[in-house]
Amino acid sequence: MILLNKVNRGPNESDDRRGCAVIGNASPAGQRGGGRSGARSGAGGRAGNPGAPSETEEMKDFERGFALQATPDQVSQFQVLSKNTEAARKQAHDFLHMIETGAQPPEFSDPADDLKDAVQEAHDGSKEFAQKLSQLQKSSFKALTKKLAKANADVAKQGQAFNQEAGRAKADHPSMAAILKQLEEALANLRAEQLDMGKAMGIQSQ
């Protein structure tokens, strides 16, 4: 603290110099205080927006989103199972058409056995794909994996019904036609669920 000596002046002498001396004495302290205020404002850049994510949080979100995307192996596996599921659906459709019209498609050597193998391949491929998801993918896509598993279970159920009907000595055509319709619908639903899962993982459908 700086002490100012009192200066005796005449009654008409101005007090401006004393006023300036007081202001000059207080000014450095005011400047130091202003500096600290500015530093605090600069350090708390997000103080005015406390809800804004930090760079660390943004990076974590980015890394998590990247981890949920399909790996190259998953993309390849998905494309194969999606193709197999659609092929099985088409075979069920063609088999149904053959029964209804009596015309056997030329690509079928044994339509019943071919369809059995195609359904089994579609079912197994979809099941294996879901099992090989990472733990983060399974937890994040829990609803999608549940729907996929349900659709795959329906394919297994309808495939078993077809196998039993095809194994009969004299298969009933109306009964077989009804089973094939249900099997085709189950395979179409499975492929739809597969595509939803693929979309969530960043896989483009072909």
Residue pairs with C-beta under 8 A, 6 or more apart in sequence:
2 25
4 18
4 21
4 22
4 25
7 18
41 47
46 52
46 54
53 61
64 136
67 134
67 136
67 137
68 136
68 137
68 140
68 141
68 200
68 201
69 201
69 202
70 78
70 198
70 201
70 202
70 203
74 129
74 132
74 133
74 201
74 203
75 203
77 125
77 128
77 129
77 132
78 129
78 194
78 198
78 201
78 203
79 203
79 206
80 125
81 122
81 125
81 126
81 128
81 129
81 194
82 191
82 194
82 195
82 198
82 205
82 206
83 206
84 118
84 121
84 122
84 125
85 122
85 125
85 126
85 187
85 190
85 191
85 194
86 191
87 118
87 122
88 115
88 118
88 119
88 121
88 122
88 187
89 184
89 187
89 188
89 191
91 108
91 111
91 114
91 115
91 118
92 115
92 119
92 180
92 183
92 184
92 187
93 184
94 105
94 108
94 111
95 108
95 111
95 112
95 115
95 180
96 177
96 180
96 181
96 184
97 103
97 105
98 104
98 105
98 108
98 111
99 173
99 176
99 177
99 180
100 177
104 111
105 111
108 114
112 166
115 162
116 159
116 162
116 163
116 166
119 155
119 159
119 162
119 183
119 187
120 159
122 155
122 187
122 190
123 152
123 155
123 156
123 159
126 148
126 152
126 155
126 190
126 194
127 149
127 152
130 145
130 148
130 149
130 152
133 141
133 145
137 201
138 145
141 197
141 200
141 201
144 193
144 196
144 197
144 200
145 197
147 193
147 196
148 190
148 193
148 194
148 197
151 186
151 189
151 190
151 192
151 193
152 190
154 186
154 189
154 190
155 183
155 186
155 187
155 190
157 186
158 179
158 182
158 183
158 186
159 183
161 179
161 182
161 183
162 176
162 179
162 180
162 183
165 171
165 172
165 175
165 176
165 179
166 176
195 205
198 204
198 205
199 205
